[in-house]
Amino acid sequence: MRVFVTGATGFIGTAIVRELMGAGHEVLGLARSDEAAATLARSGIQAHRGSLTDTASLVAGARACEGVIHTAFIHDFSAYAAAAETDRQAVEALAGALEGSGKPFVSTSGTAILAPGRTGTEADEPAPASAATLRAAAEATVLGAAHRGVRSSVVRLPPSVHGAGDHAFVPTLIDIARRTGVSAFIGEGANRWPTVHRLDAARLFRLALEQGAPGTRLHGVAEEGVTLRALAEAIGAGLGVPVRSIAANEARTHFDWLAGFVAIDNPTSSAITRSTLGWRPQEPDLLTDMRDNGYFTRPA
């Protein structure tokens, strides 16, 4: 099918585009700049000019295709509430464009919206409102579209989506350790992050597009939970710096804006996703990927 992909030039989006094209689908990629359009063209992908804040462009892109995958998000953590509201408006526009068509619409959410400290499942609703759950409104909008004739589903991604080109939380932790000369964790470091390799995540988005039932939540999780202590120890070994615990009241000073994410305990299961779609992660786990694939040789 012809698929409209937002975030088509992003870290996860580029992997999804390759996965789709490898399976025989055609891609129309959202491009908000000439540079993005040129990047898509070099990959043989048609560009659709627009942006998340230009909902008319999103509607036009969705209506021109047989399915939609939405991965774009404004990752500005200094204005996270505004970014989440932009996302909600974007998914409302995309869902509206597909209303009554029966076409697939796969959107993106995060496992961090789940209640902390227990293993979350696809059946779990988002936790009560917090900074991490601001994206819950967008998730609800996507799932609600199933009652409006859209084959809509949501893929919840973990805090660490790793692989070549990663520039998110783990590289930020590495940069902090490199700059401060210490790889830190909070308290005992027993809190956990689920993880997934970007290529495994891309396969899940394709499966959701092709097979996902309307109104379903899917978990793009390969490892249910890597402890922050284990992650800090891997960073310490990779950089040759000491590893130590810091108190919770030191976290903001040490980790800056990332402190809240470093503190979360977010173990998450993908058992239902694996059972319903036959998804089987195949790529290296996070700590292996960090050790073997250049995480410690990338420029700060």
FITOR-997418 format. One record per atom (N, C-alpha, C): residue in one letter; x negated, y, z. Coordinates in steps of 0.1 Angstrom, whole numbers, padded with zeros to 4 digits, always signed. Each point is the difference from the previous one (the first is absolute). Last residue first. Layout:
aXYZ ...
END
This chain:
a-0311+0138+0213 a+0009+0005+0010 a+0009+0011-0005 p-0020-0041-0032 p-0004+0013+0006 p+0010+0005+0010 r-0008-0053-0008 r+0007+0011-0006 r-0004+0013+0006 t-0013-0044+0015 t-0009+0006-0010 t+0006+0012-0007 f+0023-0031+0031 f-0011+0007+0007 f-0010+0007-0009 y+0037-0026-0017 y+0006+0010+0009 y-0011+0008+0008 g-0003-0038-0035 g-0005+0014-0001 g+0006+0010+0009 n+0008-0051-0004 n+0004+0008-0011 n-0002+0015+0001 d-0007-0038+0033 d-0005-0004-0012 d+0002+0009-0012 r+0014+0007+0047 r-0013-0004+0000 r-0006-0002-0013 m+0046+0012+0005 m-0009+0011+0005 m-0015-0005-0001 d+0033-0032-0010 d-0001+0010-0010 d-0009+0011+0004 t+0009-0032+0032 t-0009-0006-0011 t-0001+0010-0011 l+0029+0011+0034 l-0013+0001+0005 l-0010-0006-0010 l+0047+0000-0011 l-0006+0013+0002 l-0014+0000+0004 d+0017-0042-0028 d+0006+0007+0011 d-0008+0013+0002 p+0005-0023-0049 p-0008+0000+0012 p+0007+0007+0011 e+0032-0019-0038 e-0012+0008+0000 e-0007-0001+0014 q+0044-0019-0014 q-0012-0008-0004 q-0013+0007+0001 p+0058-0003+0017 p-0013+0008-0002 p-0012-0009-0003 r+0052-0009-0012 r-0011-0006+0008 r-0013+0008-0002 w+0059-0003-0009 w-0012+0009+0000 w-0011-0007+0009 g+0048-0012-0012 g-0011-0008-0003 g-0013+0007-0001 l+0046+0016+0013 l-0006+0003-0013 l-0012-0009-0004 t+0025-0006+0041 t+0011+0004-0010 t-0006+0002-0013 s-0028-0011+0038 s+0010-0011-0003 s+0009+0004-0011 r-0032+0031+0015 r-0007-0011-0006 r+0010-0011-0004 t+0016+0037+0024 t-0004+0004-0013 t-0006-0012-0008 i+0010-0006+0046 i+0012+0001-0008 i-0003+0003-0015 a-0036+0001+0032 a+0005-0014-0003 a+0013+0000-0009 s-0033+0035+0019 s+0005+0000-0014 s+0006-0014-0003 s-0013+0032+0048 s+0001-0012-0008 s+0005+0002-0014 t-0028+0031+0040 t+0011-0001-0010 t-0001-0013-0007 p-0021+0035+0043 p-0001-0013-0006 p+0013-0003-0008 n-0021+0043+0023 n+0010-0002-0011 n-0001-0014-0006 d-0016+0040+0038 d+0000-0015+0000 d+0011-0005-0009 i-0030+0050+0005 i+0012-0008-0002 i-0003-0015+0001 a-0032+0038+0002 a+0006-0005+0013 a+0011-0009-0002 v-0023+0023-0036 v-0010-0009+0006 v+0006-0007+0013 f+0024+0034-0023 f+0000-0013-0007 f-0009-0010+0006 g+0002+0044+0018 g+0013-0007+0002 g+0000-0014-0007 a-0038+0029-0006 a+0001-0006+0013 a+0013-0008+0002 l-0018+0027-0038 l+0002-0015-0001 l+0003-0006+0013 w-0012+0047-0007 w+0014-0003-0004 w+0003-0015-0001 d-0043+0009+0027 d+0008+0011-0006 d+0014-0005-0004 f-0037-0025+0024 f+0006-0004-0013 f+0007+0011-0007 h-0023+0008+0042 h-0009-0009-0008 h+0006-0002-0014 t+0024+0026+0032 t-0013+0006-0002 t-0008-0008-0010 r+0040-0018+0015 r+0003+0011-0009 r-0013+0007-0003 a-0001-0035+0032 a+0002-0005-0014 a+0002+0012-0010 e-0007-0002+0050 e-0011+0004-0009 e+0003-0002-0014 n+0030-0013+0035 n-0001+0014+0000 n-0012+0006-0008 a+0007-0047+0007 a+0011+0005-0009 a-0001+0015+0000 a-0046-0026+0008 a+0013+0001+0007 a+0010+0007-0009 i-0041-0031-0018 i+0003+0013+0005 i+0013+0001+0006 s-0041-0039-0015 s+0014+0004+0003 s+0001+0014+0004 r-0038-0021-0034 r+0003+0002+0014 r+0015+0004+0001 v-0047-0016-0033 v+0015-0001+0001 v+0003+0003+0014 p-0045+0014-0033 p+0006-0007+0011 p+0015+0001+0000 v-0028-0001-0046 v+0002+0009+0011 v+0006-0007+0012 g-0011-0014-0048 g-0011-0001+0009 g+0001+0010+0011 l+0031-0011-0038 l-0008+0013+0001 l-0012-0001+0008 g+0030-0038-0005 g-0003+0005-0013 g-0008+0013-0001 a+0014-0019+0042 a-0009-0009-0007 a-0004+0005-0013 g+0033+0024+0023 g-0012+0001+0007 g-0011-0008-0007 i+0044-0005-0015 i-0006+0013-0004 i-0014+0002+0006 a+0025-0038+0013 a-0005-0001-0014 a-0006+0013-0005 e+0019+0001+0043 e-0012-0008+0000 e-0006-0003-0014 a+0042+0022+0005 a-0011+0009+0005 a-0013-0008+0000 l+0038-0024-0010 l-0002+0009-0011 l-0012+0009+0004 a+0016-0029+0032 a-0007-0008-0010 a-0003+0010-0012 r+0025+0019+0035 r-0014-0003+0004 r-0007-0008-0010 l+0045+0009-0008 l-0009+0012-0002 l-0014-0002+0005 t+0030-0042-0017 t-0001+0009+0012 t-0009+0012-0004 v+0033-0027-0033 v-0014+0001+0003 v-0002+0010+0012 g+0044-0028-0022 g-0005+0010+0009 g-0015-0002+0002 e+0029-0023-0034 e+0010+0006+0009 e-0006+0010+0010 e-0015-0012-0051 e-0005-0003+0013 e+0010+0007+0010 a+0013+0004-0044 a-0008-0013-0001 a-0005-0004+0014 v+0042+0032-0021 v-0009-0002+0011 v-0007-0014-0002 g+0040+0032-0019 g-0013-0003-0007 g-0011-0002+0010 h+0056-0005+0003 h-0013+0004+0007 h-0012-0004-0008 l+0056+0013-0009 l-0011-0009-0003 l-0012+0005+0008 r+0058+0006-0003 r-0013+0006+0005 r-0011-0011-0002 t+0050+0009-0027 t-0009-0008+0008 t-0012+0008+0004 g+0041+0009-0030 g+0001+0003+0015 g-0009-0008+0009 p+0009-0022-0048 p+0003+0014+0004 p+0001+0001+0016 a-0034-0035-0022 a+0015+0001+0001 a+0003+0014+0005 g-0044-0017-0030 g+0005+0005+0012 g+0015+0001+0001 q-0031-0013-0038 q+0008-0010+0007 q+0007+0006+0013 e-0030+0025-0032 e+0006-0011-0008 e+0010-0008+0007 l-0023+0036+0022 l+0006+0005-0012 l+0008-0011-0007 a-0027-0013+0036 a+0012+0007+0005 a+0008+0006-0012 l-0041-0020-0009 l+0010-0010+0004 l+0013+0007+0004 r-0037+0028-0008 r+0005-0006-0012 r+0011-0010+0003 f-0022+0019+0036 f+0009+0010-0006 f+0005-0006-0013 l-0031-0026+0022 l+0013+0000+0007 l+0009+0011-0006 r-0044-0004-0016 r+0008-0011-0004 r+0013+0000+0007 a-0030+0033+0013 a+0005+0002-0014 a+0008-0011-0005 a-0022-0004+0042 a+0011+0009+0001 a+0006+0002-0014 d-0039-0024+0002 d+0011-0008+0005 d+0013+0009+0001 l-0039+0022-0012 l+0004-0009-0011 l+0011-0009+0004 r-0020+0029+0033 r+0008+0007-0010 r+0005-0008-0012 h-0009-0020+0050 h-0008+0004-0011 h+0009+0007-0011 v+0011-0001+0054 v+0003-0007-0013 v-0010+0005-0010 t+0014-0001+0058 t-0008+0004-0011 t+0005-0007-0013 p+0013+0016+0057 p+0001-0009-0011 p-0007+0005-0012 w-0013+0013+0052 w+0005+0004-0013 w+0002-0012-0010 r-0003+0007+0058 r-0002-0006-0013 r+0006+0007-0011 n-0021+0002+0056 n+0011+0004-0009 n-0004-0004-0014 a-0030-0004+0038 a+0008-0012-0003 a+0012+0003-0010 g-0037+0028+0023 g+0000-0003-0014 g+0008-0012-0005 e-0008+0022+0045 e-0006-0013-0003 e+0000-0003-0015 g+0002+0050+0010 g+0002-0009+0010 g-0006-0014-0002 i-0002+0026-0043 i+0007+0006+0012 i+0003-0011+0010 f-0042+0005-0037 f+0013-0005+0001 f+0006+0006+0013 a-0046+0011-0036 a+0008+0000+0013 a+0013-0007-0002 s-0053+0009-0019 s+0012-0006-0005 s+0009-0003+0012 v-0042+0037-0009 v+0005-0010+0008 v+0013-0005-0006 g-0027+0037-0016 g-0010-0009+0004 g+0005-0011+0009 t+0022+0038-0025 t-0002+0001+0014 t-0011-0009+0006 r+0011+0001-0048 r-0002+0014+0005 r-0003+0001+0015 r+0011-0042-0020 r-0012+0005-0006 r-0004+0014+0005 a+0042-0019+0013 a-0011-0007+0006 a-0014+0005-0005 i+0038+0017-0021 i+0000+0005+0013 i-0012-0006+0008 d+0009-0016-0043 d-0006+0013-0001 d-0001+0006+0014 i+0023-0041-0004 i-0015-0002-0003 i-0007+0014+0000 l+0047+0000+0005 l-0007-0005+0012 l-0015-0002-0002 t+0025+0011-0038 t-0001+0012+0009 t-0006-0004+0013 p+0008-0034-0032 p-0011+0009-0003 p-0001+0012+0008 v+0037-0027+0009 v-0012-0007+0003 v-0012+0008-0005 f+0044+0017-0010 f-0004+0000+0014 f-0013-0007+0004 a+0005+0013-0051 a+0010+0003+0010 a-0006-0002+0014 h-0015-0008-0047 h-0004+0013+0005 h+0009+0004+0012 d-0014-0043-0038 d+0007+0004+0012 d-0006+0013+0005 g-0014-0027-0039 g+0006+0013-0001 g+0007+0005+0012 a-0006-0052-0006 a-0008+0010-0007 a+0007+0013-0002 g+0018-0027+0041 g-0004-0004-0013 g-0008+0011-0007 h+0042-0005+0041 h-0014+0001-0003 h-0003-0005-0014 v+0038+0019+0037 v+0001-0006-0014 v-0014+0001-0005 s+0021+0008+0051 s-0012-0002-0009 s+0004-0008-0012 p+0035+0013+0030 p-0010+0011+0001 p-0012-0002-0008 p+0042-0027-0018 p-0006+0002+0013 p-0009+0012+0000 l+0047-0007-0029 l-0014-0003-0001 l-0007+0003+0014 r+0052-0012-0023 r-0008+0006+0011 r-0014-0004+0000 v+0041+0002-0038 v-0012-0007+0004 v-0007+0008+0011 v+0053-0003-0021 v-0011+0008+0006 v-0011-0010+0004 s+0046+0002-0037 s-0007-0006+0011 s-0012+0009+0004 s+0048-0004-0035 s-0010+0008+0007 s-0006-0009+0011 r+0033+0001-0043 r-0007-0011+0006 r-0012+0005+0008 v+0048+0026-0010 v-0014+0000-0003 v-0006-0013+0007 g+0047+0018+0003 g-0003-0007-0013 g-0015+0001-0004 r+0020+0016+0042 r+0003+0009-0011 r-0004-0006-0013 h-0010-0019+0043 h+0015+0001+0000 h+0005+0009-0011 a-0047-0005+0007 a+0006-0013-0003 a+0015-0001-0001 a-0026+0038+0016 a+0003+0000-0015 a+0005-0013-0004 g-0016+0007+0044 g+0014+0004-0002 g+0004+0000-0014 l-0045-0007+0012 l+0008-0012+0003 l+0015+0003-0002 v-0030+0036-0005 v-0003-0010-0010 v+0009-0012+0002 t+0002+0034+0032 t+0005+0005-0013 t-0001-0011-0010 a-0021-0006+0041 a+0015-0002+0001 a+0007+0004-0013 e-0047+0008+0004 e+0003-0015-0001 e+0015-0002+0001 a-0014+0044+0006 a-0002-0004-0014 a+0003-0015-0001 a+0000+0017+0043 a+0012+0005-0007 a-0001-0004-0015 a-0036-0010+0030 a+0012-0009+0001 a+0012+0005-0008 r-0045+0021+0008 r+0004-0005-0013 r+0012-0010+0000 l-0019+0021+0039 l+0006+0010-0008 l+0004-0005-0014 t-0023-0022+0040 t+0012-0005-0006 t+0008+0011-0009 a-0042+0006+0026 a-0002-0011-0010 a+0012-0004-0007 a+0001+0034+0034 a-0007+0004-0011 a-0002-0010-0011 s+0042-0009+0029 s-0014+0004+0004 s-0007+0005-0012 a+0052-0024+0015 a-0008+0011-0006 a-0013+0003+0007 p+0020-0049+0005 p+0006+0013+0002 p-0010+0011-0005 a-0007-0046-0024 a+0000+0004+0014 a+0007+0014+0001 p+0012-0032-0042 p-0010+0008+0005 p+0002+0003+0015 e+0019-0046-0016 e+0003+0014-0003 e-0012+0009+0004 d-0002-0054-0012 d-0001+0010+0010 d+0003+0014-0006 a-0005-0044-0023 a+0013+0003+0005 a+0001+0012+0009 e-0041-0018-0018 e+0008+0007-0010 e+0014+0004+0004 t-0037-0006+0039 t+0004-0008-0012 t+0008+0009-0010 g-0039+0005+0045 g+0012+0004-0008 g+0003-0009-0012 t-0025-0005+0050 t-0001-0004-0014 t+0012+0004-0008 r-0016+0028+0044 r+0006-0013-0003 r-0001-0003-0015 g-0016+0041+0019 g-0003-0010+0011 g+0007-0013-0002 p+0020+0047-0022 p-0013-0005+0003 p+0000-0011+0010 a+0038+0014-0038 a-0003+0001+0014 a-0014-0006+0003 l+0007+0018-0049 l+0006-0010+0008 l-0004+0002+0015 i-0016+0025-0039 i+0013+0005+0004 i+0007-0010+0010 a-0042-0008-0023 a-0002+0009+0012 a+0014+0005+0005 t-0007-0025-0041 t+0002-0009+0012 t-0001+0009+0012 g+0015+0022-0047 g-0012-0004+0007 g+0004-0009+0012 s+0019+0013-0054 s+0001+0005+0014 s-0013-0006+0007 t+0021+0006-0054 t-0010-0003+0009 t+0003+0006+0014 s+0030-0019-0046 s-0006+0011+0006 s-0010-0005+0011 v+0030-0017-0046 v-0009-0005+0011 v-0007+0013+0005 f+0044-0015-0033 f-0007+0012+0005 f-0008-0005+0013 p+0030-0022-0047 p-0008-0001+0012 p-0007+0013+0004 k+0049-0005-0026 k-0014+0000-0002 k-0008-0001+0013 g+0049+0004-0009 g-0005-0013+0003 g-0015-0001-0002 s+0032+0039-0005 s-0007-0006-0012 s-0004-0015+0003 g+0022+0036+0029 g+0009-0008-0008 g-0007-0007-0011 e-0029+0038+0020 e+0013-0005+0006 e+0009-0006-0010 l-0046+0021-0003 l+0002-0014-0004 l+0014-0005+0005 a-0016+0045+0008 a-0002-0002-0014 a+0004-0014-0005 g-0001+0011+0047 g+0012+0006-0007 g-0001-0002-0015 a-0037-0013+0026 a+0012-0009+0002 a+0012+0005-0007 l-0038+0028+0000 l-0002-0012-0008 l+0012-0010+0001 a+0001+0039+0026 a+0001+0004-0014 a-0002-0013-0009 e-0007-0004+0046 e+0014+0003-0002 e+0003+0003-0015 v-0044-0005+0015 v+0006-0013-0001 v+0015+0001-0002 a-0025+0040+0006 a-0004-0007-0012 a+0007-0013-0002 q+0006+0025+0040 q+0007+0006-0011 q-0004-0007-0014 r-0022-0014+0039 r+0014-0004+0001 r+0008+0006-0012 d-0046+0011+0004 d+0002-0013-0004 d+0015-0004+0000 t-0012+0042+0017 t-0001-0001-0015 t+0002-0014-0005 e-0001+0005+0046 e+0013+0005-0006 e-0001+0001-0015 a-0039-0013+0023 a+0010-0010+0002 a+0014+0004-0006 a-0036+0031+0002 a-0003-0010-0010 a+0011-0011+0000 a+0002+0033+0033 a+0004+0006-0013 a-0003-0010-0011 a-0014-0012+0043 a+0015+0001+0000 a+0005+0005-0014 y-0047+0000+0010 y+0006-0014-0003 y+0015+0001-0001 a-0042+0031+0001 a+0014+0004-0003 a+0008-0013-0003 s-0045-0003+0011 s+0002+0013+0007 s+0015+0005-0002 f-0018-0039-0022 f+0004-0003+0014 f+0001+0013+0008 d+0004-0015-0053 d-0005+0012+0008 d+0005-0002+0014 h+0005-0027-0045 h-0007-0004+0012 h-0007+0012+0007 i+0043-0012-0035 i-0010+0011+0003 i-0006-0002+0013 f+0019-0037-0036 f+0003+0006+0012 f-0011+0011+0002 a+0018-0043-0037 a-0006+0013+0002 a+0005+0006+0014 t+0014-0042-0023 t-0011-0001+0010 t-0005+0014+0004 h+0043-0028-0027 h-0004+0013+0006 h-0010-0002+0010 i+0024-0025-0046 i-0008-0003+0012 i-0005+0014+0005 v+0042-0019-0035 v-0008+0010+0006 v-0008-0006+0012 g+0029-0015-0051 g-0003-0002+0014 g-0009+0011+0005 e+0015-0001-0044 e+0009-0011+0005 e-0003-0003+0014 c-0005+0050-0027 c-0006-0013+0002 c+0010-0011+0006 a+0006+0049-0008 a-0007-0004-0012 a-0005-0015+0000 r+0020+0024+0037 r+0011-0003-0010 r-0006-0005-0013 a-0029+0015+0036 a+0007-0012+0004 a+0010-0004-0011 g-0023+0040-0006 g-0009-0011-0001 g+0007-0013+0003 a+0023+0040+0006 a-0002-0002-0014 a-0009-0013-0002 v+0007+0016+0044 v+0013-0006-0006 v-0002-0003-0014 l-0035+0022+0021 l+0001-0014+0005 l+0012-0007-0006 s-0007+0046-0009 s-0010-0008-0007 s+0001-0015+0004 a+0026+0032+0023 a+0005-0002-0013 a-0009-0009-0009 t-0012+0014+0044 t+0009-0012+0000 t+0006-0002-0014 d-0044+0023+0021 d+0008+0002-0012 d+0009-0011-0002 t-0032-0002+0034 t+0008+0012+0003 t+0009+0004-0011 l-0032-0035-0005 l+0010-0004+0011 l+0009+0011+0003 s-0020+0001-0049 s-0006-0001+0014 s+0011-0004+0009 g-0015+0003-0058 g+0009+0003+0011 g-0007-0001+0013 r-0004-0020-0054 r-0004+0012+0008 r+0010+0003+0010 h-0015-0046-0024 h+0012+0008+0001 h-0003+0011+0010 a-0031-0037-0033 a+0002+0009+0011 a+0014+0007-0001 q-0022-0049-0019 q+0007+0012-0004 q+0002+0008+0013 i-0041-0035-0009 i+0013+0002+0007 i+0006+0013-0004 g-0045-0021-0009 g+0010-0004-0009 g+0014+0001+0006 s-0042+0014+0019 s+0003-0014+0003 s+0011-0005-0009 r-0015+0044-0003 r-0012-0008-0002 r+0002-0015+0003 a+0034+0033+0008 a-0002-0003-0014 a-0012-0009-0003 l+0009+0015+0045 l+0010-0010-0005 l-0002-0004-0015 t-0026+0035+0018 t-0004-0013+0006 t+0009-0011-0004 a+0011+0044-0013 a-0011-0005-0008 a-0005-0014+0006 a+0034+0023+0023 a+0005-0005-0013 a-0011-0006-0009 a-0012+0021+0041 a+0007-0013+0002 a+0005-0005-0013 e-0019+0042-0002 e-0010-0010+0004 e+0006-0014+0002 d+0027+0038-0007 d-0006-0004-0013 d-0010-0011+0003 s+0039+0003+0036 s-0011+0009-0005 s-0005-0006-0014 r+0034-0022+0027 r+0002+0014+0004 r-0010+0010-0005 a+0023-0051-0013 a-0013+0007+0000 a+0004+0015+0004 l+0022-0055-0002 l+0002+0014+0004 l-0014+0007+0000 g+0011-0043-0031 g-0006+0004+0012 g+0003+0015+0003 l+0018-0047-0027 l+0000+0014-0002 l-0004+0006+0014 v-0006-0051-0025 v+0000+0009+0012 v+0001+0014-0006 e+0011-0056-0013 e-0004+0013-0005 e+0001+0010+0012 h-0007-0057+0002 h+0009+0012+0001 h-0007+0012-0006 g-0019-0046+0005 g+0008+0003-0012 g+0009+0012+0000 a-0033-0018+0033 a+0011-0009-0001 a+0010+0003-0011 g-0040+0026+0009 g-0004-0014-0002 g+0011-0010-0001 m+0009+0045+0010 m-0004-0001-0014 m-0005-0014-0003 l+0011+0011+0044 l+0012+0000-0008 l-0004-0002-0015 e-0034+0004+0032 e+0007-0012+0002 e+0012-0001-0009 r-0025+0039+0000 r-0008-0011-0007 r+0008-0013+0002 v+0018+0037+0022 v+0001+0002-0014 v-0007-0011-0008 i-0004+0001+0047 i+0013-0004-0004 i+0002+0001-0015 a-0040+0017+0019 a+0001-0015+0001 a+0013-0005-0005 t-0005+0046+0004 t-0008-0005-0012 t+0000-0015+0000 g+0022+0022+0037 g+0007+0001-0013 g-0008-0006-0012 i-0018+0005+0044 i+0008-0012-0001 i+0007+0000-0014 f-0029+0036+0008 f-0007-0012+0004 f+0008-0013-0001 g+0015+0041-0032 g-0004-0001+0014 g-0007-0014+0003 t+0024+0018-0040 t-0014+0002-0001 t-0006-0001+0014 a+0047-0005-0008 a-0006-0009-0009 a-0016+0002+0000 g+0041+0020+0025 g-0013-0004+0006 g-0008-0009-0008 t+0049-0004-0012 t-0006+0012+0006 t-0013-0004+0008 v+0027-0024-0043 v-0008-0002+0012 v-0005+0014+0005 f+0038-0028-0035 f-0005+0013+0004 f-0007-0001+0013 v+0009-0038-0040 v+0001+0004+0014 v-0006+0014+0002 r+0021-0039-0038 r-0007+0013+0001 r+0002+0005+0014 m+0000-0054-0012 m+0008+0012+0000 m-0009+0012+0000 
END
